[in-house]
C-alpha cells in the first residue's frame, strides 16, 4: 500500500513539473503557405507552428473566371523538414489556358501534420509571364514582335520593288513621249526649210532665163 501511494505521488509530481511527460506531444501544424510566381515557377515558404521533422507534399492548382472550384494542374514538390519550423520550396507551374490565378495546396504529409492543417492553401497569384494567352498578343492588338516586323518588311519589299520597276517603266514612257512631242514640234521647221529651198531654186532659175 505504501509503495502504491509512493508511485502515485511520484506520477503526480512529474505531471505537475513536466506536463508533456504525461502524454505524447501534439503534432506540429502547418501555420501558413506563402507563394508567388516567376515565369512558370511558383516559389514560397511553408511555416509550421512548431519544429517538425518529415516531408510535406505540395501541388499547384489553377482557377478560371466564372468557375467555383480549383483544379490541380500536376505541378508537385516535396518539402523536407528537419526539426525546423520553416522551409522554402519551388514548384513548376503547368500553365492552363484561360486560368487567371494559381495557388499551392498540401497534397499530403509524413508523418501527418496536426489538425486540419493538411487543408492549408497558399494565397492566390497570377503567372502573367508564362500565360498561354501571351502567344496571342498580336491578335489582342499589342505591338508586333521582331518576327512580325521582319515578316512585314519581307512582305512590303516586293511591293517596293514593283513600285520601283513601275517608276522606271514610267520614266521610259515619258522619254518616248518626249521624243514624239519633239518630233511633232520639229516638223514645221523642216517644212519651212524645204519651202525656202524650193523658192530659192525657182529664183535662180528665173535669173538664168533673164
C-alpha positions in Angstrom: 0.0 0.0 0.0 2.8 2.4 0.9 4.5 1.6 -2.5 1.4 2.3 -4.4 0.9 5.6 -2.7 4.6 6.5 -3.3 4.2 5.7 -7.0 1.1 7.8 -7.4 2.7 10.7 -5.6 5.7 10.4 -8.0 3.4 10.5 -11.0 1.6 13.5 -9.7 4.8 15.4 -9.1 6.1 14.5 -12.6 2.8 15.6 -14.1 3.0 19.0 -12.3 6.6 19.6 -13.1 6.7 18.2 -16.7 3.2 18.4 -18.3 4.5 16.9 -21.6 5.7 13.8 -19.9 2.1 12.7 -19.2 1.4 12.0 -22.9 2.7 12.4 -26.5 3.4 15.9 -27.7 0.8 17.4 -30.1 2.0 17.2 -33.7 3.1 20.3 -35.4 0.6 22.0 -37.7 1.1 24.0 -40.9 0.8 27.6 -40.0 0.9 29.2 -43.4 2.0 28.8 -47.0 3.1 31.9 -49.0 3.8 31.7 -52.7 4.4 33.8 -55.8 5.1 33.1 -59.5 8.0 34.0 -61.7 7.9 32.8 -65.3 6.4 29.3 -65.0 7.7 28.5 -61.5 6.0 29.0 -58.2 8.1 29.6 -55.1 7.5 30.4 -51.5 7.7 29.2 -47.8 5.9 26.7 -45.6 5.8 27.8 -42.0 5.0 25.3 -39.1 3.5 26.0 -35.7 6.3 24.0 -34.0 9.6 22.2 -35.0 8.7 19.5 -37.5 10.7 16.6 -38.9 9.3 14.9 -42.0 8.1 15.8 -45.5 5.2 17.8 -46.9 3.9 17.2 -50.5 2.7 20.3 -52.3 0.7 20.7 -55.6 -0.3 23.6 -57.8 -3.9 24.3 -58.5 -5.5 26.7 -61.1 -8.7 28.7 -61.3 -10.7 30.0 -64.3 -13.0 33.0 -64.1 -16.6 32.0 -63.5 -15.7 28.6 -62.0 -16.4 27.9 -58.3 -13.6 25.4 -57.9 -9.8 25.0 -58.2 -8.2 22.2 -60.3 -4.9 20.7 -59.6 -2.5 21.2 -62.6 0.0 18.4 -61.8 3.0 20.5 -60.7 4.3 19.0 -57.4 7.1 19.3 -55.0 8.2 17.6 -51.7 9.4 19.9 -48.9 11.7 18.2 -46.2 11.9 19.5 -42.6 14.5 18.5 -40.0 13.3 19.8 -36.6 12.6 23.2 -38.2 9.6 25.5 -38.4 10.1 27.0 -41.9 11.2 25.7 -45.3 11.3 27.2 -48.8 10.0 25.4 -51.9 9.9 25.7 -55.7 7.3 24.1 -58.0 7.0 24.1 -61.8 3.6 25.5 -62.8 1.7 23.7 -65.6 0.0 26.7 -67.2 -3.6 26.3 -68.0 -5.3 28.2 -70.9 -7.9 30.6 -69.6 -6.7 30.4 -65.9 -6.4 33.8 -64.2 -4.9 32.6 -60.9 -3.0 29.8 -59.2 -2.2 28.6 -55.7 -0.2 26.0 -53.8 -2.1 23.3 -51.8 -1.0 20.5 -49.5 -1.2 17.0 -51.1 0.0 15.1 -48.0 2.5 14.8 -45.2 4.6 12.2 -43.5 4.3 12.0 -40.6 0.9 13.6 -40.7 0.7 17.2 -39.6 -1.7 18.1 -36.8 -5.3 19.1 -37.0 -6.8 20.1 -40.3 -3.7 21.9 -41.5 -3.3 19.4 -44.4 -6.0 21.5 -46.0 -3.9 24.6 -45.9 -3.7 26.6 -49.1 -1.4 29.4 -50.1 -2.5 32.9 -51.3 -3.6 33.0 -54.9 -1.3 34.5 -57.5 -1.1 35.0 -61.3 1.6 33.7 -63.6 1.5 36.6 -66.2 4.9 36.0 -67.9 4.0 32.4 -68.7 0.4 32.5 -69.7 -0.5 30.7 -73.0 -2.6 33.8 -73.9 0.7 35.7 -74.3 1.3 33.9 -77.6 -1.9 35.5 -78.9 -0.7 39.1 -78.1 -0.7 40.1 -81.8 -4.4 39.2 -82.1 -5.1 41.4 -79.0 -3.7 44.5 -80.7 -0.3 44.6 -78.9 2.8 45.8 -80.7 4.3 43.2 -83.0 7.5 41.4 -82.0 10.7 41.3 -84.0 9.4 38.3 -86.1 6.2 40.2 -87.1 8.2 43.3 -88.0 10.6 41.2 -90.1 7.7 39.5 -91.8 6.1 42.8 -92.6 9.3 44.1 -94.1 9.6 41.0 -96.3 6.0 41.4 -97.5 6.5 45.1 -98.2 9.8 44.6 -100.0 8.3 43.1 -103.2 5.7 45.9 -103.4 8.5 48.5 -103.1 10.4 46.7 -105.9 7.3 46.5 -108.1 6.8 50.3 -107.5 10.4 51.0 -108.5 10.1 48.9 -111.7 6.8 50.7 -112.5 8.6 54.0 -111.9 11.4 53.0 -114.4 8.9 52.0 -117.0 7.0 55.3 -116.5 10.2 57.2 -116.9 11.0 55.3 -120.2 7.5 56.1 -121.4 8.0 59.8 -120.6 11.2 59.8 -122.6 9.4 58.2 -125.6 6.6 60.6 -125.3 9.0 63.5 -125.1 10.8 62.3 -128.3 7.5 62.1 -130.1 6.5 65.5 -129.0 9.8 66.9 -130.0 9.3 65.3 -133.5 5.9 66.8 -133.8 7.0 70.2 -132.8 10.1 70.0 -135.1 8.0 69.1 -138.2 7.0 72.7 -139.1 10.7 73.8 -139.1 11.6 71.1 -141.6 8.7 72.1 -143.9 9.8 75.8 -143.8 13.4 74.8 -144.8 12.0 72.7 -147.7 9.8 75.6 -148.9 12.6 78.1 -148.6 14.9 75.8 -150.6 12.3 75.4 -153.3 11.8 79.2 -153.6 15.5 79.8 -153.8 15.8 77.3 -156.7 12.9 78.9 -158.5 14.5 82.3 -158.1 17.9 81.1 -159.5 16.1 79.5 -162.5 14.3 82.8 -163.2 17.6 84.7 -163.2 19.1 82.2 -165.6 16.3 82.7 -168.1 16.6 86.5 -167.9 
